[in-house]
Amino acid sequence: MAEKKFSKNILCIGAGYVGGPTMAVIAAKCPHYKVTIVDINAEKIRQWQTDDLPIYEPGLLDIVKQARGRNLFFSTEIETNITDADIIFVSVNTPTKNFGEGAGKSADLQYWEKTARTILKASKSDKIIVEKSTLPVRTASAMERIVNSNDSGVHFEVVSNPEFLAEGTAIMDLEQPDRVLIGSRETDSGRKARQEIVDIYANWVPRERIITSNIWSSELSKLVANAFLAQRISSINSISALCEKTEADISEVAYAIGMDSRIGSKFLNASVGFGGSCFKKDILNLVYIAESYGLREVAEYWENVIKINEYQENRFVRKMIAAMFNTIAGKRIALFGFAFKADTGDTREAPAITVTRKLVEEHAQVVITDPQALPNAKKDLEDILDRVEFEPDPYKAALGTHALGILTEWDIYRTLDYRRIYDNMIKPAFIFDGRNILDHDKLFEIGFNVYPIGKPAQSHI
Ligand SMILES: NC(=O)c1ccc[n+]([C@@H]2O[C@H](COP(=O)([O-])OP(=O)(O)OC[C@H]3O[C@@H](n4cnc5c(N)ncnc54)[C@H](O)[C@@H]3O)[C@@H](O)[C@H]2O)c1
């Protein structure tokens, strides 16, 4: 009976960083739809039903609370919810494959395929399946072949609707997206399914921001968007190395080029490197696809974006070692920030992982502080837990250290009392600002030896 209250039954498979926030916003904006999120991870589903959500994302709890229990539901009952759904969004993880053919590059589609088979098994009526996960171009055709391999007369239409949200600003990105992209087959049933998805977003997104395309363009656009964003970071980071050699200042260069409207000012902050679960994985995926079509030059071009990122992370550690008299063995170093970016607890592919491991290899004693990411940091470093310490309070983390490394651009690190921190450090005290967020002149005045990215170092030694 309860079902009749709702005009559509929407299901999302995968309650992670994408599935959770995306569906919470759809439910909050569309009280006339029933939105259910399912996951194989029972603990995650339990947490989604509490105020201690499984992910940290500003504004998320408020949105979840608006809709939870009204038209937003969380469940581990995957098959029954598939049976009841009209539209199924799939936002399971699609990590880089780490075994067999394509290992280290291609997407591991095992979770995706398992989901397709579960959908097929549990469906008794026609459904629209929406690819929300980021997938290699042409995955929809494999999905179609699996789900339409039935003789029960049930028809599945596969639509691509990649997600462009950024962690840390996910709610804003979902409420006011630059664009929503929906791709389908250019058949009558494909266009009809596409329109159904357009209708969902049209509840709050201006129509001109909802763009439609053929399904392959939609799948490929997501990979290309991430590749272009990461490429900008690697481009500015490559120039930061040149700045450090020439006394040019990367912030001044970025500002000057960013004023050119053809270039634009976003994504031009030099740093220790990009992280996150998507950029590296999606570029590797693009590289693998290009290689598999024999486009070697295209593959090499994009692979270099990742190589520059690795170079930048390694360069950061080399700079620390060189500045600290070529040895950091036995020295205590505090890392401020472990999340891959501010306003998230996500540490997947965070530069802090590489930096910590390299510092530990050099026998440094590493103390990690972060306002949200310490639980994930402990998991990432579980094989070296005896070599690192975790301390939520940055002042305590800095006690008795030789150096600080700023690895995440959390706002709280901009306004700490660095004089107090300096007073409690071993001298000479070093600060390596891997995000260029601090006032370097002021730190130098306090007494720090200051090493930013892409700017001349200021040293008292
Ligand atoms: N994280 C981002 O910022 C972001 C942004 C845009 C797109 N994406 C893409 O969205 C997809 C999901 O990313 P994420 O960050 O949300 O991943 P995630 O790991 O946070 O969430 C995926 C969830 O899917 C669940 N799952 C896996 N197999 C399942 C199955 N068979 N049945 C039910 N649940 C299953 C997992 O338990 C997990 O909770 C990926 O393809 C990613 O590339 C991510």
The ligand as an SDF file (V2000), in Angstrom:
LIG
                    3D

 44 48  0  0  0  0  0  0  0  0999 V2000
   34.1470    9.1930   -5.3280 N   0  0  0  0  0  0  0  0  0  0  0  0
   33.9340   10.1260   -6.2280 C   0  0  0  0  0  0  0  0  0  0  0  0
   34.2040   11.3130   -6.0160 O   0  0  0  0  0  0  0  0  0  0  0  0
   33.3530    9.7580   -7.5770 C   0  0  0  0  0  0  0  0  0  0  0  0
   32.8860   10.7920   -8.4060 C   0  0  0  0  0  0  0  0  0  0  0  0
   32.3140   10.4590   -9.6310 C   0  0  0  0  0  0  0  0  0  0  0  0
   32.2500    9.1140  -10.0130 C   0  0  0  0  0  0  0  0  0  0  0  0
   32.7150    8.1310   -9.2060 N   0  0  0  0  0  0  0  0  0  0  0  0
   32.5690    6.7370   -9.6540 C   0  0  0  0  0  0  0  0  0  0  0  0
   31.4410    6.1740   -8.9850 O   0  0  0  0  0  0  0  0  0  0  0  0
   31.6780    4.7840   -8.7020 C   0  0  0  0  0  0  0  0  0  0  0  0
   31.5210    4.5250   -7.2260 C   0  0  0  0  0  0  0  0  0  0  0  0
   32.5130    5.2820   -6.5510 O   0  0  0  0  0  0  0  0  0  0  0  0
   32.4630    5.5110   -4.9710 P   0  0  0  0  0  0  0  0  0  0  0  0
   33.5370    6.4650   -4.6410 O   0  0  0  0  0  0  0  0  0  0  0  0
   31.0600    5.7860   -4.5630 O   0  0  0  0  0  0  0  0  0  0  0  0
   32.8670    4.0280   -4.4710 O   0  0  0  0  0  0  0  0  0  0  0  0
   32.6530    3.4280   -3.0200 P   0  0  0  0  0  0  0  0  0  0  0  0
   33.6570    2.3360   -2.8970 O   0  0  0  0  0  0  0  0  0  0  0  0
   32.5950    4.5010   -2.0080 O   0  0  0  0  0  0  0  0  0  0  0  0
   31.1800    2.7820   -3.0860 O   0  0  0  0  0  0  0  0  0  0  0  0
   30.8520    1.6690   -3.8460 C   0  0  0  0  0  0  0  0  0  0  0  0
   29.9030    0.8080   -3.0250 C   0  0  0  0  0  0  0  0  0  0  0  0
   29.4140   -0.2690   -3.8490 O   0  0  0  0  0  0  0  0  0  0  0  0
   29.2260   -1.3930   -3.0310 C   0  0  0  0  0  0  0  0  0  0  0  0
   29.1370   -2.6000   -3.8460 N   0  0  0  0  0  0  0  0  0  0  0  0
   30.1090   -3.2230   -4.5620 C   0  0  0  0  0  0  0  0  0  0  0  0
   29.6210   -4.3040   -5.2040 N   0  0  0  0  0  0  0  0  0  0  0  0
   28.2980   -4.3700   -4.8820 C   0  0  0  0  0  0  0  0  0  0  0  0
   27.2510   -5.2650   -5.2410 C   0  0  0  0  0  0  0  0  0  0  0  0
   27.4850   -6.3000   -6.0610 N   0  0  0  0  0  0  0  0  0  0  0  0
   26.0200   -5.0350   -4.7310 N   0  0  0  0  0  0  0  0  0  0  0  0
   25.7950   -3.9810   -3.9050 C   0  0  0  0  0  0  0  0  0  0  0  0
   26.7500   -3.0980   -3.5480 N   0  0  0  0  0  0  0  0  0  0  0  0
   27.9880   -3.2940   -4.0220 C   0  0  0  0  0  0  0  0  0  0  0  0
   30.4170   -1.3630   -2.1040 C   0  0  0  0  0  0  0  0  0  0  0  0
   30.1880   -2.1280   -0.9210 O   0  0  0  0  0  0  0  0  0  0  0  0
   30.5500    0.1330   -1.8180 C   0  0  0  0  0  0  0  0  0  0  0  0
   29.8560    0.5210   -0.6460 O   0  0  0  0  0  0  0  0  0  0  0  0
   33.0570    4.4690   -9.2580 C   0  0  0  0  0  0  0  0  0  0  0  0
   32.9110    3.9680  -10.5600 O   0  0  0  0  0  0  0  0  0  0  0  0
   33.7340    5.8250   -9.3080 C   0  0  0  0  0  0  0  0  0  0  0  0
   34.7110    5.8970  -10.3030 O   0  0  0  0  0  0  0  0  0  0  0  0
   33.2550    8.4220   -7.9810 C   0  0  0  0  0  0  0  0  0  0  0  0
  1  2  1  0
  2  3  2  0
  2  4  1  0
  4  5  1  0
  4 44  2  0
  5  6  2  0
  6  7  1  0
  7  8  2  0
  8  9  1  0
  8 44  1  0
  9 10  1  0
  9 42  1  0
 10 11  1  0
 11 12  1  0
 11 40  1  0
 12 13  1  0
 13 14  1  0
 14 15  2  0
 14 16  1  0
 14 17  1  0
 17 18  1  0
 18 19  2  0
 18 20  1  0
 18 21  1  0
 21 22  1  0
 22 23  1  0
 23 24  1  0
 23 38  1  0
 24 25  1  0
 25 26  1  0
 25 36  1  0
 26 27  1  0
 26 35  1  0
 27 28  2  0
 28 29  1  0
 29 30  1  0
 29 35  2  0
 30 31  1  0
 30 32  2  0
 32 33  1  0
 33 34  2  0
 34 35  1  0
 36 37  1  0
 36 38  1  0
 38 39  1  0
 40 41  1  0
 40 42  1  0
 42 43  1  0
M  CHG  2   8   1  16  -1
M  END
$$$$
